[in-house]
Amino acid sequence: MTDLKAGLRQAVSHFWLTRKAQAEKQGSQTGVRDAGARSAVTGGAQMDGFVQLIRLLLAEAKVGESDIYCKRGVEVPGWFRPEKCWDLLVVIKKRLIASIEFKSQIGPSFGNNYNNRTEEALGSAVDLLAAYREGAFKPSAPPWLGYLMLLEEAPASMTPVRASEPHFSVFPEFKNASYAKRYEILLTKLLRDRLYDGACLLLSNAVDGPKGTYSEPNPELNFSRFAETLLARVLAAAKVEG
Protein backbone atom coordinates (compact mmCIF):
# COMPACT_ATOMS: atom_id res chain seq x y z
CA MET A 1 0.00 0.00 0.00
CA THR A 2 1.48 3.33 -1.07
CA ASP A 3 2.43 5.77 1.69
CA LEU A 4 0.56 8.90 0.54
CA LYS A 5 2.68 11.35 2.52
CA ALA A 6 5.92 9.84 1.27
CA GLY A 7 4.56 9.80 -2.28
CA LEU A 8 3.56 13.45 -2.02
CA ARG A 9 6.96 14.46 -0.68
CA GLN A 10 8.59 12.71 -3.61
CA ALA A 11 6.24 14.40 -6.10
CA VAL A 12 6.86 17.84 -4.57
CA SER A 13 10.61 17.30 -4.64
CA HIS A 14 10.41 16.17 -8.28
CA PHE A 15 8.51 19.35 -9.14
CA TRP A 16 11.10 21.72 -7.75
CA LEU A 17 14.15 19.78 -8.92
CA THR A 18 12.73 19.45 -12.43
CA ARG A 19 12.02 23.17 -12.61
CA LYS A 20 15.57 23.95 -11.52
CA ALA A 21 17.11 21.52 -13.99
CA GLN A 22 15.03 22.85 -16.88
CA ALA A 23 15.87 26.46 -16.08
CA GLU A 24 19.58 25.68 -15.89
CA LYS A 25 19.49 23.65 -19.09
CA GLN A 26 17.73 26.35 -21.03
CA GLY A 27 20.04 29.04 -19.73
CA SER A 28 23.14 27.05 -20.72
CA GLN A 29 21.80 26.32 -24.21
CA THR A 30 20.63 29.81 -25.14
CA GLY A 31 22.67 32.03 -22.88
CA VAL A 32 19.46 33.92 -22.13
CA ARG A 33 16.69 32.79 -19.80
CA ASP A 34 13.02 33.44 -20.47
CA ALA A 35 11.47 36.30 -18.58
CA GLY A 36 10.37 35.55 -15.03
CA ALA A 37 9.70 31.89 -14.32
CA ARG A 38 9.10 30.98 -17.94
CA SER A 39 12.55 29.41 -18.24
CA ALA A 40 11.38 26.61 -15.94
CA VAL A 41 7.88 26.34 -17.37
CA THR A 42 8.64 25.87 -21.06
CA GLY A 43 10.19 22.45 -20.45
CA GLY A 44 7.06 20.93 -18.89
CA ALA A 45 7.09 17.68 -16.89
CA GLN A 46 7.21 19.36 -13.48
CA MET A 47 3.93 17.75 -12.40
CA ASP A 48 4.89 14.25 -13.56
CA GLY A 49 5.55 13.14 -9.99
CA PHE A 50 1.90 13.74 -9.10
CA VAL A 51 0.74 12.00 -12.26
CA GLN A 52 2.86 8.96 -11.45
CA LEU A 53 1.59 8.89 -7.86
CA ILE A 54 -2.00 8.77 -9.09
CA ARG A 55 -1.08 6.09 -11.61
CA LEU A 56 0.44 4.00 -8.82
CA LEU A 57 -2.69 4.36 -6.68
CA LEU A 58 -4.88 3.38 -9.64
CA ALA A 59 -2.70 0.34 -10.33
CA GLU A 60 -3.09 -0.73 -6.70
CA ALA A 61 -6.85 -0.45 -7.23
CA LYS A 62 -6.46 -2.98 -10.08
CA VAL A 63 -6.92 -0.48 -12.91
CA GLY A 64 -5.08 -1.81 -15.94
CA GLU A 65 -2.16 0.20 -17.30
CA SER A 66 -3.86 0.30 -20.70
CA ASP A 67 -6.87 2.02 -19.10
CA ILE A 68 -4.81 4.96 -17.80
CA TYR A 69 -3.89 7.69 -20.28
CA CYS A 70 -1.23 10.38 -19.81
CA LYS A 71 0.42 12.58 -22.45
CA ARG A 72 -1.15 10.53 -25.29
CA GLY A 73 -4.77 9.69 -25.87
CA VAL A 74 -5.89 12.33 -23.36
CA GLU A 75 -8.32 14.20 -25.62
CA VAL A 76 -12.05 14.07 -24.94
CA PRO A 77 -14.86 15.86 -26.79
CA GLY A 78 -16.03 19.23 -25.56
CA TRP A 79 -19.36 20.98 -26.08
CA PHE A 80 -18.00 24.48 -26.64
CA ARG A 81 -14.86 23.28 -28.49
CA PRO A 82 -14.01 20.14 -30.46
CA GLU A 83 -11.82 18.54 -27.78
CA LYS A 84 -9.88 19.19 -24.60
CA CYS A 85 -6.64 17.54 -23.47
CA TRP A 86 -6.68 16.46 -19.82
CA ASP A 87 -3.55 15.52 -17.90
CA LEU A 88 -4.82 12.06 -16.96
CA LEU A 89 -7.80 10.01 -18.07
CA VAL A 90 -9.18 6.69 -16.89
CA VAL A 91 -11.16 4.98 -19.64
CA ILE A 92 -12.37 1.43 -18.98
CA LYS A 93 -14.12 -0.49 -21.75
CA LYS A 94 -14.89 2.69 -23.70
CA ARG A 95 -16.34 4.36 -20.60
CA LEU A 96 -14.89 7.61 -19.29
CA ILE A 97 -14.34 7.06 -15.57
CA ALA A 98 -12.13 9.98 -14.53
CA SER A 99 -10.48 13.13 -15.87
CA ILE A 100 -7.82 14.99 -13.88
CA GLU A 101 -5.91 18.25 -14.24
CA PHE A 102 -2.55 18.84 -12.48
CA LYS A 103 -1.61 22.52 -12.26
CA SER A 104 0.97 24.70 -10.55
CA GLN A 105 1.62 28.38 -10.05
CA ILE A 106 4.94 29.96 -9.20
CA GLY A 107 5.63 33.68 -8.78
CA PRO A 108 6.12 36.41 -9.46
CA SER A 109 2.95 37.00 -11.54
CA PHE A 110 0.39 35.58 -9.13
CA GLY A 111 -2.39 37.98 -10.12
CA ASN A 112 -2.62 37.33 -13.86
CA ASN A 113 -1.92 33.62 -13.52
CA TYR A 114 -4.54 33.21 -10.80
CA ASN A 115 -7.19 34.68 -13.12
CA ASN A 116 -6.06 32.44 -15.96
CA ARG A 117 -6.12 29.32 -13.78
CA THR A 118 -9.59 30.22 -12.51
CA GLU A 119 -10.96 30.60 -16.02
CA GLU A 120 -9.29 27.37 -17.16
CA ALA A 121 -10.66 25.36 -14.25
CA LEU A 122 -14.19 26.64 -14.75
CA GLY A 123 -14.10 26.29 -18.52
CA SER A 124 -12.75 22.76 -18.51
CA ALA A 125 -15.40 21.50 -16.09
CA VAL A 126 -18.33 23.30 -17.72
CA ASP A 127 -17.24 22.11 -21.17
CA LEU A 128 -16.86 18.46 -20.20
CA LEU A 129 -20.06 18.33 -18.16
CA ALA A 130 -22.00 19.91 -21.02
CA ALA A 131 -20.52 17.35 -23.42
CA TYR A 132 -21.59 14.59 -21.03
CA ARG A 133 -25.09 16.06 -20.83
CA GLU A 134 -25.31 15.98 -24.62
CA GLY A 135 -24.29 12.31 -24.79
CA ALA A 136 -20.66 12.60 -25.89
CA PHE A 137 -19.52 9.78 -23.63
CA LYS A 138 -22.35 7.28 -23.93
CA PRO A 139 -22.72 4.83 -22.24
CA SER A 140 -20.52 6.37 -19.49
CA ALA A 141 -21.94 7.39 -16.14
CA PRO A 142 -20.95 10.93 -15.04
CA PRO A 143 -17.13 10.96 -14.97
CA TRP A 144 -15.13 11.88 -11.86
CA LEU A 145 -13.42 15.25 -12.37
CA GLY A 146 -10.33 16.17 -10.35
CA TYR A 147 -8.15 19.27 -10.03
CA LEU A 148 -4.83 19.39 -8.17
CA MET A 149 -2.99 22.68 -7.64
CA LEU A 150 0.53 23.18 -6.29
CA LEU A 151 1.04 26.83 -5.33
CA GLU A 152 4.33 28.43 -4.39
CA GLU A 153 4.27 29.56 -0.78
CA ALA A 154 5.89 32.99 -1.04
CA PRO A 155 5.31 36.45 0.42
CA ALA A 156 3.47 37.54 -2.73
CA SER A 157 1.08 34.58 -2.58
CA MET A 158 0.48 34.70 1.18
CA THR A 159 0.01 38.46 1.68
CA PRO A 160 -3.55 39.86 1.66
CA VAL A 161 -4.52 41.40 -1.67
CA ARG A 162 -6.91 44.27 -2.15
CA ALA A 163 -9.76 43.59 -4.58
CA SER A 164 -10.82 46.23 -7.11
CA GLU A 165 -14.40 47.37 -6.51
CA PRO A 166 -15.06 50.38 -8.79
CA HIS A 167 -18.81 49.74 -9.11
CA PHE A 168 -19.91 46.84 -6.90
CA SER A 169 -18.59 45.07 -3.81
CA VAL A 170 -16.89 41.70 -4.16
CA PHE A 171 -18.19 38.87 -1.99
CA PRO A 172 -16.97 39.15 1.62
CA GLU A 173 -14.75 36.06 1.50
CA PHE A 174 -12.56 37.71 -1.16
CA LYS A 175 -11.89 40.92 0.75
CA ASN A 176 -8.20 41.13 1.67
CA ALA A 177 -7.73 37.47 0.74
CA SER A 178 -4.23 36.43 -0.34
CA TYR A 179 -3.79 34.51 -3.59
CA ALA A 180 -3.35 31.34 -1.54
CA LYS A 181 -6.69 32.05 0.15
CA ARG A 182 -8.29 32.85 -3.20
CA TYR A 183 -7.23 29.43 -4.50
CA GLU A 184 -8.64 27.82 -1.40
CA ILE A 185 -11.96 29.62 -1.98
CA LEU A 186 -11.95 28.71 -5.67
CA LEU A 187 -11.35 24.99 -5.15
CA THR A 188 -13.85 24.78 -2.30
CA LYS A 189 -16.53 26.41 -4.44
CA LEU A 190 -15.73 24.15 -7.39
CA LEU A 191 -16.38 21.17 -5.12
CA ARG A 192 -19.52 22.52 -3.49
CA ASP A 193 -21.00 23.57 -6.83
CA ARG A 194 -20.26 20.03 -8.04
CA LEU A 195 -18.15 21.14 -10.97
CA TYR A 196 -15.37 18.88 -9.70
CA ASP A 197 -15.58 15.75 -7.57
CA GLY A 198 -12.11 16.09 -6.09
CA ALA A 199 -9.84 19.09 -5.52
CA CYS A 200 -6.46 19.36 -3.84
CA LEU A 201 -4.43 22.43 -2.83
CA LEU A 202 -0.79 22.06 -1.83
CA LEU A 203 1.58 24.84 -0.76
CA SER A 204 5.36 24.56 -1.05
CA ASN A 205 8.21 27.06 -1.04
CA ALA A 206 11.31 27.23 -3.21
CA VAL A 207 13.72 26.76 -0.29
CA ASP A 208 12.30 23.63 1.34
CA GLY A 209 10.32 22.31 -1.64
CA PRO A 210 13.25 20.44 -3.21
CA LYS A 211 13.40 18.39 0.01
CA GLY A 212 9.73 17.46 -0.46
CA THR A 213 8.28 19.89 2.09
CA TYR A 214 4.68 20.94 1.55
CA SER A 215 1.58 21.93 3.50
CA GLU A 216 -2.17 21.43 3.06
CA PRO A 217 -4.02 24.57 4.22
CA ASN A 218 -7.53 23.12 4.13
CA PRO A 219 -8.53 19.57 5.22
CA GLU A 220 -11.35 19.59 2.66
CA LEU A 221 -8.71 20.03 -0.06
CA ASN A 222 -6.06 17.59 1.12
CA PHE A 223 -4.56 14.89 -1.06
CA SER A 224 -5.85 12.00 1.02
CA ARG A 225 -9.46 13.05 0.47
CA PHE A 226 -8.74 13.69 -3.21
CA ALA A 227 -7.30 10.19 -3.69
CA GLU A 228 -10.00 8.46 -1.63
CA THR A 229 -12.86 9.89 -3.67
CA LEU A 230 -11.10 9.04 -6.93
CA LEU A 231 -10.43 5.45 -5.93
CA ALA A 232 -13.97 5.03 -4.63
CA ARG A 233 -15.33 6.03 -8.03
CA VAL A 234 -12.88 3.80 -9.88
CA LEU A 235 -13.70 0.78 -7.70
CA ALA A 236 -17.44 1.38 -8.15
CA ALA A 237 -16.97 1.57 -11.91
CA ALA A 238 -14.92 -1.62 -11.92
CA LYS A 239 -17.75 -3.47 -10.17
CA VAL A 240 -20.26 -2.24 -12.74
CA GLU A 241 -18.03 -3.27 -15.60
CA GLY A 242 -17.56 -6.63 -13.89
N, C-alpha and C positions, 0 to 999 in steps of 0.2 A: 504494500500500500504506500503510495507516494506521500512523503512528508510535505504538506502544502507550504509551510513556512520556509523550509529549506529550498523548495522549488522556486518560491517567489524570490528569495534572496539571490538565487542563481540567475533568475531572469532579470532582476534589477541590475545585478553586476554586469551581465552580458550587455544590457542596454547602454550603460555608461562606457564600458570598455570599447564597445563597437563604435560608438560615436567618436571617442577619442582617436581610435585607430583610423577611422575614415577621414577625420579632419586632418590628421597628420599626413596620411597618404596623399590626399588631394593637394595639400600645401606643398609637399615635396615634388609632386609631378608638375604642377603649374607654376609654382613660385608665388602664386597669389591665392589667398583663401577667399571663398565667397563671403559676401557681407553678412555680418551677424553670425547666427548659428547655422546658416545654410551650408557651410562647408561640411558639417556633420550630417545634415539631413539628406543631401543629394545622393548619398550612397545607399540609403535604405537599410533594411535588415536589423535595425536596432531592436524591434519588438519581437524578433524571432524566438527569443527565450520564452516569452509568454505563449506564443503559438505552440512551441514544442511542449510546454507544460500542459496545455489543454489537450494536445494530441496524446500525451502519455496518460492523462486521466481518462480520456475516451477509450484508449486501448485497454486500460484496466477494467472498463465497463463493458468490454467485449465488443466494441465497435471495430469493424474490420478496417484495416489500413486503406483499402480501396474505397471506403465510404467517407473518408475524410479528405477534404480538398483544401490545399493551400497553394498560393502562387499561380497554379494552373487549374482551369476548370472551376473558377470561383465566380463566374458571371451568372446572375439570375435575372429574369425579366423584370422590368419596372413598368409602372403604369404611366408615369410622366416622362419617361425616357426609355429607350429600347432595352438597356440592361445596366446593371450595376455590379461592380466587382467588390465582393466582400473579402475580408482577410482570411476567414475560415468558414467552410461550409461542411455540414454533415448531411449527406444524401444517401438514404438507405432504400434500395429497391425502387428507385425513381421517385422517392418521396423526400421533400425538403424537411429536414428535422430541425436544423439549427443554422443560424447565420450570425457571425460574430465580427465586430470591428475592434481592432487594437490600435489605440491612438496615444500620442504623447504630445506634450508641449513644454518647450524649453525657452527661457528668456532670450533676448530682452523684450521682444514684442508681444507681451501677454495680452494687451488689449485687442489688437486686430486679430490675432490668432484665436483668442477666445470666441469672438464673434463668428469667425469662420467655422470653428469646431462645432459651435452651437447649431449653426445652419446646416452643416453636414449631418450631424446626428439626427436632427429633426427630419431633414429631407430624406435620408436613407430609410428611416423607419416608415414614414408616411408613404413613400413610394412603394416599398415592399408590401406593406399591409394592404394598400390599394390594389396592387397586382394580385395578391392572394384573394381579396374580395371578388375580383373579376375573374377568378378561376385559372390564373396563370400556372398554379402548381398542382392542379388536380392530379391524383386524388389525395394530396397531402392534407393533413390536419394543419391548423395554424402553426407555423414554425416558431421556434424559440429564438428570440432576438437578444443578442448580448452586446454590451459596449464596455470596454475596459480603457481607462485613461490613466496614464502615468504623467503626473505634473511635477515640474521642478519646484522644489521647496526653496524659495529664494525671497529676499526682502521684497522684491517687486510683485511677487505672487501672493505674499502673505500680508501685505500692508493694506488697510482699508482703502477703497477706491470710491471717489465721489461720482455719483451717477448724474448725467445731464438731464435736466428736467425743464426745458424751456417753455413747455405748454401744459404738461400734465405730470402728475407725480408718479414715480415708479412704485411698484409694490413694495411694502415695508421691508420684506426680507432682503431686498437688494440694496437698501440704503447703507452706505458705508461698508459694504461687503467686499472683502478682498477677492482677487481672482480665484483663489483656492476655494473660498466660500461660494462664489458664483458657480463653480463647477459642481460643488456639493449640492447646491440648490437645483441646478440643471439636471443632474443624474437622478436625484430623488424625484423630481417632477416627471421625468421620463418614465420612471418605474410606476409611479402612482397614477399616471395617465394611461398606463398600459401600452405605451409605445415600444417599450423594451421589457423583456422578462427578467433580465439580469443586468446589473450595472456595477462597476467596480471603480473606485477612485483610490489611487496610490500616490503618495507624496515621497519624493526622494531628492536629496541635494547633491550637488556636483562633487562635494568633498568626500562624503561618506558613501555615496551611491555606488562607486566602483567596488566597495566591500560588501555590497548587497543590502545596505541599510535602507529601510523604507518605513513609512507609517501609513496607517489607515484611519483617516479622521472621522469616519462615520461608520458605525457597526452595520447599518443597513446597506452600506456600499462596500463591504469587505470582500476579499477574494473567496473566502470559505463559503459565504452565502451564494456568491456568483457561481462557483463550481457546483455546489450542491443542487441548485435549481436546474442547471444545465444537465447534470447527470440524471436527475430525476426524470426530466423530459425524455432524455435519450433511452433510459431503461424502460419507460412506459411505451415508447415507440417500438422498441425491440420486441416487447411482449405482443403488441398488436400485429407486428409483421410476422411473428412466430417463426 
